[in-house]
Amino acid sequence: MYLLQNPDWTGEAICVDNSGKQSQFFIPSIGLETYMTPNKAVDLNGTVMVKAANISIPDLAVDFIPLS
């Protein structure tokens, strides 16, 4: 609900695993982990700014897109 109520929210995502097709990121400000493909390579423990895109409350799912 927070992300739906704050559509302009952006946050920092930390790369915690980049060994697969998509990298795994942790977003500390909202306590979520997600998988995504960043615009450029991100080293382990590197950061990227993200924005919430597709939010589905019934599925408890959020897609994040990298901003940088």
Backbone atoms as SQL, in Angstrom:
CREATE TABLE atoms (id INTEGER PRIMARY KEY, chain TEXT, resi INTEGER, resn TEXT, atom TEXT, x REAL, y REAL, z REAL);
INSERT INTO atoms VALUES
  (1, 'A', 1, 'MET', 'N', 0.821, -1.191, 0.000),
  (2, 'A', 1, 'MET', 'CA', 0.000, 0.000, 0.000),
  (3, 'A', 1, 'MET', 'C', 0.868, 1.260, 0.000),
  (4, 'A', 2, 'TYR', 'N', 1.971, 1.221, 0.744),
  (5, 'A', 2, 'TYR', 'CA', 2.839, 2.402, 0.817),
  (6, 'A', 2, 'TYR', 'C', 3.281, 2.846, -0.566),
  (7, 'A', 3, 'LEU', 'N', 3.694, 1.907, -1.402),
  (8, 'A', 3, 'LEU', 'CA', 4.177, 2.261, -2.732),
  (9, 'A', 3, 'LEU', 'C', 3.053, 2.774, -3.627),
  (10, 'A', 4, 'LEU', 'N', 1.839, 2.265, -3.462),
  (11, 'A', 4, 'LEU', 'CA', 0.699, 2.798, -4.208),
  (12, 'A', 4, 'LEU', 'C', 0.370, 4.221, -3.768),
  (13, 'A', 5, 'GLN', 'N', 0.514, 4.488, -2.490),
  (14, 'A', 5, 'GLN', 'CA', 0.212, 5.810, -1.952),
  (15, 'A', 5, 'GLN', 'C', 1.319, 6.825, -2.226),
  (16, 'A', 6, 'ASN', 'N', 2.503, 6.347, -2.597),
  (17, 'A', 6, 'ASN', 'CA', 3.650, 7.217, -2.861),
  (18, 'A', 6, 'ASN', 'C', 4.238, 6.882, -4.236),
  (19, 'A', 7, 'PRO', 'N', 3.535, 7.248, -5.313),
  (20, 'A', 7, 'PRO', 'CA', 3.966, 6.851, -6.659),
  (21, 'A', 7, 'PRO', 'C', 5.303, 7.445, -7.092),
  (22, 'A', 8, 'ASP', 'N', 5.755, 8.499, -6.445),
  (23, 'A', 8, 'ASP', 'CA', 7.042, 9.112, -6.801),
  (24, 'A', 8, 'ASP', 'C', 8.202, 8.560, -5.988),
  (25, 'A', 9, 'TRP', 'N', 7.960, 7.526, -5.184),
  (26, 'A', 9, 'TRP', 'CA', 8.995, 6.951, -4.337),
  (27, 'A', 9, 'TRP', 'C', 10.138, 6.397, -5.188),
  (28, 'A', 10, 'THR', 'N', 11.349, 6.667, -4.747),
  (29, 'A', 10, 'THR', 'CA', 12.544, 6.042, -5.305),
  (30, 'A', 10, 'THR', 'C', 13.407, 5.616, -4.127),
  (31, 'A', 11, 'GLY', 'N', 14.215, 4.599, -4.335),
  (32, 'A', 11, 'GLY', 'CA', 15.062, 4.119, -3.254),
  (33, 'A', 11, 'GLY', 'C', 16.309, 3.446, -3.778),
  (34, 'A', 12, 'GLU', 'N', 17.218, 3.197, -2.871),
  (35, 'A', 12, 'GLU', 'CA', 18.488, 2.562, -3.208),
  (36, 'A', 12, 'GLU', 'C', 18.355, 1.053, -3.041),
  (37, 'A', 13, 'ALA', 'N', 18.801, 0.315, -4.046),
  (38, 'A', 13, 'ALA', 'CA', 18.791, -1.149, -4.001),
  (39, 'A', 13, 'ALA', 'C', 20.237, -1.637, -4.006),
  (40, 'A', 14, 'ILE', 'N', 20.548, -2.579, -3.138),
  (41, 'A', 14, 'ILE', 'CA', 21.899, -3.123, -3.000),
  (42, 'A', 14, 'ILE', 'C', 21.943, -4.507, -3.644),
  (43, 'A', 15, 'CYS', 'N', 22.916, -4.727, -4.497),
  (44, 'A', 15, 'CYS', 'CA', 23.066, -6.011, -5.176),
  (45, 'A', 15, 'CYS', 'C', 23.601, -7.040, -4.179),
  (46, 'A', 16, 'VAL', 'N', 22.816, -8.102, -3.950),
  (47, 'A', 16, 'VAL', 'CA', 23.236, -9.146, -3.013),
  (48, 'A', 16, 'VAL', 'C', 23.613, -10.445, -3.722),
  (49, 'A', 17, 'ASP', 'N', 23.274, -10.550, -5.015),
  (50, 'A', 17, 'ASP', 'CA', 23.651, -11.735, -5.798),
  (51, 'A', 17, 'ASP', 'C', 23.551, -11.390, -7.276),
  (52, 'A', 18, 'ASN', 'N', 24.631, -11.596, -7.999),
  (53, 'A', 18, 'ASN', 'CA', 24.596, -11.323, -9.434),
  (54, 'A', 18, 'ASN', 'C', 25.101, -12.520, -10.235),
  (55, 'A', 19, 'SER', 'N', 24.798, -13.720, -9.761),
  (56, 'A', 19, 'SER', 'CA', 25.314, -14.917, -10.411),
  (57, 'A', 19, 'SER', 'C', 24.347, -15.512, -11.438),
  (58, 'A', 20, 'GLY', 'N', 23.099, -15.080, -11.465),
  (59, 'A', 20, 'GLY', 'CA', 22.126, -15.642, -12.391),
  (60, 'A', 20, 'GLY', 'C', 21.830, -14.709, -13.549),
  (61, 'A', 21, 'LYS', 'N', 20.741, -15.023, -14.270),
  (62, 'A', 21, 'LYS', 'CA', 20.326, -14.181, -15.396),
  (63, 'A', 21, 'LYS', 'C', 19.937, -12.791, -14.923),
  (64, 'A', 22, 'GLN', 'N', 19.262, -12.737, -13.780),
  (65, 'A', 22, 'GLN', 'CA', 18.895, -11.470, -13.184),
  (66, 'A', 22, 'GLN', 'C', 19.613, -11.338, -11.848),
  (67, 'A', 23, 'SER', 'N', 19.940, -10.117, -11.498),
  (68, 'A', 23, 'SER', 'CA', 20.599, -9.869, -10.223),
  (69, 'A', 23, 'SER', 'C', 19.558, -9.761, -9.117),
  (70, 'A', 24, 'GLN', 'N', 19.948, -10.163, -7.912),
  (71, 'A', 24, 'GLN', 'CA', 19.074, -10.042, -6.761),
  (72, 'A', 24, 'GLN', 'C', 19.472, -8.802, -5.979),
  (73, 'A', 25, 'PHE', 'N', 18.482, -8.010, -5.594),
  (74, 'A', 25, 'PHE', 'CA', 18.716, -6.761, -4.880),
  (75, 'A', 25, 'PHE', 'C', 17.911, -6.725, -3.599),
  (76, 'A', 26, 'PHE', 'N', 18.449, -6.032, -2.605),
  (77, 'A', 26, 'PHE', 'CA', 17.748, -5.771, -1.352),
  (78, 'A', 26, 'PHE', 'C', 17.521, -4.276, -1.262),
  (79, 'A', 27, 'ILE', 'N', 16.296, -3.882, -0.935),
  (80, 'A', 27, 'ILE', 'CA', 15.940, -2.467, -0.804),
  (81, 'A', 27, 'ILE', 'C', 15.695, -2.208, 0.681),
  (82, 'A', 28, 'PRO', 'N', 16.713, -1.706, 1.391),
  (83, 'A', 28, 'PRO', 'CA', 16.609, -1.581, 2.853),
  (84, 'A', 28, 'PRO', 'C', 15.511, -0.636, 3.346),
  (85, 'A', 29, 'SER', 'N', 15.227, 0.427, 2.621),
  (86, 'A', 29, 'SER', 'CA', 14.256, 1.402, 3.108),
  (87, 'A', 29, 'SER', 'C', 12.843, 0.847, 3.213),
  (88, 'A', 30, 'ILE', 'N', 12.543, -0.225, 2.458),
  (89, 'A', 30, 'ILE', 'CA', 11.221, -0.850, 2.548),
  (90, 'A', 30, 'ILE', 'C', 11.307, -2.332, 2.895),
  (91, 'A', 31, 'GLY', 'N', 12.524, -2.833, 3.101),
  (92, 'A', 31, 'GLY', 'CA', 12.721, -4.204, 3.544),
  (93, 'A', 31, 'GLY', 'C', 12.297, -5.271, 2.547),
  (94, 'A', 32, 'LEU', 'N', 12.529, -5.041, 1.265),
  (95, 'A', 32, 'LEU', 'CA', 12.146, -6.001, 0.231),
  (96, 'A', 32, 'LEU', 'C', 13.347, -6.486, -0.560),
  (97, 'A', 33, 'GLU', 'N', 13.250, -7.736, -1.017),
  (98, 'A', 33, 'GLU', 'CA', 14.225, -8.277, -1.954),
  (99, 'A', 33, 'GLU', 'C', 13.530, -8.443, -3.294),
  (100, 'A', 34, 'THR', 'N', 14.265, -8.240, -4.376),
  (101, 'A', 34, 'THR', 'CA', 13.694, -8.362, -5.710),
  (102, 'A', 34, 'THR', 'C', 14.753, -8.788, -6.703),
  (103, 'A', 35, 'TYR', 'N', 14.315, -9.322, -7.803),
  (104, 'A', 35, 'TYR', 'CA', 15.209, -9.661, -8.908),
  (105, 'A', 35, 'TYR', 'C', 14.941, -8.692, -10.046),
  (106, 'A', 36, 'MET', 'N', 15.987, -8.214, -10.691),
  (107, 'A', 36, 'MET', 'CA', 15.824, -7.352, -11.853),
  (108, 'A', 36, 'MET', 'C', 17.113, -7.319, -12.658),
  (109, 'A', 37, 'THR', 'N', 17.001, -6.824, -13.853),
  (110, 'A', 37, 'THR', 'CA', 18.155, -6.653, -14.722),
  (111, 'A', 37, 'THR', 'C', 18.477, -5.164, -14.766),
  (112, 'A', 38, 'PRO', 'N', 19.584, -4.747, -14.177),
  (113, 'A', 38, 'PRO', 'CA', 19.926, -3.318, -14.181),
  (114, 'A', 38, 'PRO', 'C', 20.358, -2.863, -15.568),
  (115, 'A', 39, 'ASN', 'N', 20.323, -1.548, -15.783),
  (116, 'A', 39, 'ASN', 'CA', 20.715, -0.964, -17.067),
  (117, 'A', 39, 'ASN', 'C', 22.189, -1.189, -17.372),
  (118, 'A', 40, 'LYS', 'N', 23.007, -1.263, -16.331),
  (119, 'A', 40, 'LYS', 'CA', 24.439, -1.518, -16.487),
  (120, 'A', 40, 'LYS', 'C', 24.861, -2.509, -15.415),
  (121, 'A', 41, 'ALA', 'N', 26.001, -3.135, -15.601),
  (122, 'A', 41, 'ALA', 'CA', 26.486, -4.130, -14.647),
  (123, 'A', 41, 'ALA', 'C', 26.660, -3.500, -13.260),
  (124, 'A', 42, 'VAL', 'N', 26.236, -4.236, -12.255),
  (125, 'A', 42, 'VAL', 'CA', 26.365, -3.791, -10.865),
  (126, 'A', 42, 'VAL', 'C', 27.164, -4.843, -10.116),
  (127, 'A', 43, 'ASP', 'N', 28.227, -4.401, -9.473),
  (128, 'A', 43, 'ASP', 'CA', 29.058, -5.313, -8.677),
  (129, 'A', 43, 'ASP', 'C', 28.304, -5.746, -7.430),
  (130, 'A', 44, 'LEU', 'N', 28.731, -6.854, -6.858),
  (131, 'A', 44, 'LEU', 'CA', 28.185, -7.314, -5.598),
  (132, 'A', 44, 'LEU', 'C', 28.354, -6.211, -4.558),
  (133, 'A', 45, 'ASN', 'N', 27.332, -5.931, -3.806),
  (134, 'A', 45, 'ASN', 'CA', 27.259, -4.837, -2.824),
  (135, 'A', 45, 'ASN', 'C', 27.199, -3.460, -3.462),
  (136, 'A', 46, 'GLY', 'N', 27.137, -3.405, -4.791),
  (137, 'A', 46, 'GLY', 'CA', 26.941, -2.137, -5.481),
  (138, 'A', 46, 'GLY', 'C', 25.491, -1.705, -5.359),
  (139, 'A', 47, 'THR', 'N', 25.221, -0.447, -5.637),
  (140, 'A', 47, 'THR', 'CA', 23.869, 0.072, -5.486),
  (141, 'A', 47, 'THR', 'C', 23.348, 0.651, -6.798),
  (142, 'A', 48, 'VAL', 'N', 22.039, 0.689, -6.888),
  (143, 'A', 48, 'VAL', 'CA', 21.350, 1.305, -8.014),
  (144, 'A', 48, 'VAL', 'C', 20.054, 1.915, -7.470),
  (145, 'A', 49, 'MET', 'N', 19.656, 3.040, -8.008),
  (146, 'A', 49, 'MET', 'CA', 18.398, 3.661, -7.608),
  (147, 'A', 49, 'MET', 'C', 17.268, 3.002, -8.382),
  (148, 'A', 50, 'VAL', 'N', 16.162, 2.727, -7.698),
  (149, 'A', 50, 'VAL', 'CA', 15.031, 2.045, -8.316),
  (150, 'A', 50, 'VAL', 'C', 13.724, 2.778, -8.036),
  (151, 'A', 51, 'LYS', 'N', 12.744, 2.453, -8.859),
  (152, 'A', 51, 'LYS', 'CA', 11.397, 2.992, -8.715),
  (153, 'A', 51, 'LYS', 'C', 10.416, 1.836, -8.864),
  (154, 'A', 52, 'ALA', 'N', 9.324, 1.868, -8.104),
  (155, 'A', 52, 'ALA', 'CA', 8.297, 0.833, -8.217),
  (156, 'A', 52, 'ALA', 'C', 7.530, 1.029, -9.517),
  (157, 'A', 53, 'ALA', 'N', 7.231, -0.086, -10.191),
  (158, 'A', 53, 'ALA', 'CA', 6.512, -0.005, -11.455),
  (159, 'A', 53, 'ALA', 'C', 5.156, -0.686, -11.333),
  (160, 'A', 54, 'ASN', 'N', 5.089, -1.960, -11.566),
  (161, 'A', 54, 'ASN', 'CA', 3.828, -2.698, -11.526),
  (162, 'A', 54, 'ASN', 'C', 3.580, -3.202, -10.112),
  (163, 'A', 55, 'ILE', 'N', 2.540, -2.692, -9.482),
  (164, 'A', 55, 'ILE', 'CA', 2.223, -3.059, -8.108),
  (165, 'A', 55, 'ILE', 'C', 0.919, -3.842, -8.105),
  (166, 'A', 56, 'SER', 'N', 0.957, -5.060, -7.558),
  (167, 'A', 56, 'SER', 'CA', -0.236, -5.904, -7.473),
  (168, 'A', 56, 'SER', 'C', -0.465, -6.299, -6.020),
  (169, 'A', 57, 'ILE', 'N', -1.448, -5.677, -5.401),
  (170, 'A', 57, 'ILE', 'CA', -1.780, -5.990, -4.013),
  (171, 'A', 57, 'ILE', 'C', -2.292, -7.436, -3.878),
  (172, 'A', 58, 'PRO', 'N', -3.209, -7.911, -4.751),
  (173, 'A', 58, 'PRO', 'CA', -3.689, -9.291, -4.594),
  (174, 'A', 58, 'PRO', 'C', -2.574, -10.335, -4.698),
  (175, 'A', 59, 'ASP', 'N', -1.580, -10.075, -5.555),
  (176, 'A', 59, 'ASP', 'CA', -0.474, -11.020, -5.729),
  (177, 'A', 59, 'ASP', 'C', 0.685, -10.747, -4.775),
  (178, 'A', 60, 'LEU', 'N', 0.579, -9.678, -3.993),
  (179, 'A', 60, 'LEU', 'CA', 1.677, -9.235, -3.128),
  (180, 'A', 60, 'LEU', 'C', 2.991, -9.142, -3.913),
  (181, 'A', 61, 'ALA', 'N', 2.927, -8.475, -5.062),
  (182, 'A', 61, 'ALA', 'CA', 4.087, -8.386, -5.952),
  (183, 'A', 61, 'ALA', 'C', 4.317, -6.945, -6.403),
  (184, 'A', 62, 'VAL', 'N', 5.589, -6.610, -6.530),
  (185, 'A', 62, 'VAL', 'CA', 5.997, -5.300, -7.026),
  (186, 'A', 62, 'VAL', 'C', 7.154, -5.509, -7.979),
  (187, 'A', 63, 'ASP', 'N', 7.099, -4.871, -9.134),
  (188, 'A', 63, 'ASP', 'CA', 8.235, -4.852, -10.049),
  (189, 'A', 63, 'ASP', 'C', 8.962, -3.536, -9.844),
  (190, 'A', 64, 'PHE', 'N', 10.280, -3.600, -9.829),
  (191, 'A', 64, 'PHE', 'CA', 11.078, -2.395, -9.693),
  (192, 'A', 64, 'PHE', 'C', 11.873, -2.183, -10.967),
  (193, 'A', 65, 'ILE', 'N', 12.053, -0.931, -11.341),
  (194, 'A', 65, 'ILE', 'CA', 12.855, -0.604, -12.519),
  (195, 'A', 65, 'ILE', 'C', 14.033, 0.255, -12.080),
  (196, 'A', 66, 'PRO', 'N', 15.198, -0.004, -12.648),
  (197, 'A', 66, 'PRO', 'CA', 16.375, 0.802, -12.303),
  (198, 'A', 66, 'PRO', 'C', 16.278, 2.187, -12.935),
  (199, 'A', 67, 'LEU', 'N', 16.739, 3.182, -12.211),
  (200, 'A', 67, 'LEU', 'CA', 16.727, 4.557, -12.702),
  (201, 'A', 67, 'LEU', 'C', 18.075, 4.981, -13.263),
  (202, 'A', 68, 'SER', 'N', 19.138, 4.310, -12.852),
  (203, 'A', 68, 'SER', 'CA', 20.456, 4.727, -13.326),
  (204, 'A', 68, 'SER', 'C', 21.204, 3.564, -13.925);
